[in-house]
């Protein structure tokens, strides 16, 4: 399987922010997952990822922010 990963570093002046970067992954040039957050565990300093999600009506819900590339070509 071929895939491409694009990572965009986040520069912030807020030392409390755990977000270090955002990534997008494209699989086989046909399926893309956007807004994957790369965070740092404050206790261990180890990186981990968080899949895209958003808040609505005070509840956290997971949504798929994946895009079929053929749909936008």
Secondary structure as UniProt FT lines:
FT   STRAND          3..9
FT   TURN            15..16
FT   STRAND          19..27
FT   TURN            28..30
FT   STRAND          31..40
FT   TURN            42..44
FT   STRAND          47..50
FT   STRAND          53..56
FT   TURN            57..58
FT   STRAND          59..62
FT   STRAND          66..68
FT   HELIX           69..71
//
